Amino acid sequence: MPLPKKSESSEVLIVGAGPTGLIMAIELARHDIPFRIVDKEDQPAETSRALALQSRTLEILYSMDVLGKVLAKKQAVAVLGGYINDRPRVLLNFMRGSKSPYPYICILSQAETEQILTEHLQSLGHKIERGTSVEQLVQTDKGVTVTLKTKGKKSTMHPNWVVGCDGAHSVVRHALDLPFKGSTYEEEFMLADVKVDWKLPPQTAQLFLKQEGVLVAIPMASGFTRLVTMADAAADKQPTLQQFQERVNYFYPGDATLSDPKWLTSFKLHRRMVPKMRVGRVFLAGDAAHIHSPIGGQGMNTGIQDAHNLAWKLAAHIQGKVREEFLDSYNDERLPVAKHVLQGTNAAMRALLVTQPWLQKVRDGIAPILLKLPIVQSHLQSMISETNVNYRSSPVVSHELDTVEQLRNWAKTCFQGGVQAGNRAIDAPLLEPKSCTKTRLYNLIKDTDHTLLLFVGEQPELIKADSDLIKKLSKEFSRVLKGYLIVAEHSIDYNLMNGKLYNTFIDNNGVGHNRFGCIKSTLLLIRPDGYCAFRGDVEDVNSLRYYLNHHFLL
């Protein structure tokens, strides 16, 4: 496929070609939005850096048709084990109670993740302009003027929009003169990617806690293990294999031998974030907007989800489907998520790094007890996997609660764990009735438009009326959505299934109805990023019409 020529007036300029910038680029390419993506480095980094791809990120990669290549190279971690004062523990099981089709942490080096995303971007007809830095950025009401420098040669471009995905030392953020408030942890840490010969299960990450600190061990592909621990204050900045051997000997109660170091480094940790993620025509995403401790493996994932949230909104505005004010919802939705991640990771770090002996005893005594409780396991699993991220308070999300019955149904949905407006859509097995082909709900919502789902519920007598309604709505709002009728298997009227129903899929064993909490005929509008924008009964169809006419230019 031929690569497009550079344009001095591309619609969007993406600065930074890490995972966040690459996701932004791929999503804009899927929406057919002209863009350029530049990166100051001549070559992609080869060190492993971030390792964890969480469940929600894997769901996003599936929607982009790139997940297969990721899973082919992965090392899955389904359990977090640990040794607390030499006593073995199972701290967290990611598979227990997960509603994601990917109930584990996918361990893959950031270098490999970037390579896969870069190749996918190239397959869509786009390339990264490497060795190109931003020298100056000035914006007005009409657009942005950016001075670029490539191999000593300067050029000027005038994009309508700029997305800064250029990391913790973001040039874009500095050009906006935005503060990056926060602090740096006092402790120095050291990291090693090495081979470790010990008797521990390969799909289990390990957390070792003792009086003198903490050691984290994460199994990687190709037989390597990522080790992270606190550095000795008197040690050299560049750690040695021998130092790690000594630390492992201290923390691990068995025999262990380290060899073949691939990467040894030391580092400081920071927690910082911007006060806002949009300034006029310029957006910040990923580490350019927020940085925090890597505990829980959420940093890269949070950045990827920033880009996934912003891309479809920016595309919709450029395509004339939404007003510019709609773009404010990016900041409204993602800034609270970043703040929550910073708070959670900081609390976890403080708990791990306590030095007072009495606090260590309290932590080491209470933690194993709390971690046995299902509610604690469920909370930690959903938090780390980022499947609990929601936008229920977003100004562009609507859940009809005007009547007592609507309020009662909403409360019942919450209690049963169903999908509320603002929650992510949950996958479910489906069957296409004409061909009897197995598929999944996530295949219906992969499109770049909104998806309107009408779950028939436990009212089979309404199937024909619901089919007519979803057909009418699909035609009425064809500019922004596609509609599907979801019929529970036990509610099927086989006399109507032979081509008489509109875009119908069978919900195997009612799994989808149960997961979404749909007892009666229910309308759910799913956004291109996989989150529910509107939920209401079929009686609320005019409220859906109002929502669409209010937020979209139809």
GIVEN-V976713 format. One record per run of one state. SS is the DSSP state (alpha for helix, beta for strand, coil for the rest). FROM is the first residue (numbers start at 0). TO is the last residue. If there is no record, write none. Layout:
SS&FROM&TO + SS&FROM&TO
//
This chain:
coil&0&10 + beta&11&14 + coil&15&17 + alpha&18&29 + coil&30&33 + beta&34&38 + coil&39&50 + beta&51&52 + coil&53&53 + alpha&54&62 + coil&63&65 + alpha&66&72 + coil&73&73 + beta&74&76 + coil&77&77 + beta&78&83 + coil&84&85 + beta&86&92 + coil&93&103 + beta&104&106 + coil&107&108 + alpha&109&122 + coil&123&127 + beta&128&129 + coil&130&130 + beta&131&139 + coil&140&141 + beta&142&149 + coil&150&151 + beta&152&156 + coil&157&159 + beta&160&163 + coil&164&169 + alpha&170&175 + coil&176&179 + beta&180&196 + coil&197&202 + beta&203&209 + coil&210&211 + beta&212&218 + coil&219&219 + alpha&220&222 + beta&223&229 + coil&230&239 + alpha&240&250 + coil&251&255 + beta&256&272 + coil&273&276 + beta&277&278 + coil&279&280 + beta&281&283 + coil&284&284 + alpha&285&287 + coil&288&288 + beta&289&290 + coil&291&297 + alpha&298&317 + coil&318&322 + alpha&323&351 + coil&352&355 + alpha&356&369 + coil&370&372 + alpha&373&384 + coil&385&396 + beta&397&398 + coil&399&402 + alpha&403&415 + coil&416&422 + beta&423&423 + coil&424&427 + beta&428&431 + coil&432&435 + beta&436&439 + alpha&440&443 + coil&444&448 + beta&449&454 + coil&455&458 + alpha&459&475 + coil&476&479 + beta&480&487 + alpha&488&490 + coil&491&502 + beta&503&506 + alpha&507&515 + coil&516&520 + beta&521&525 + coil&526&529 + beta&530&536 + alpha&537&550 + coil&551&553
//
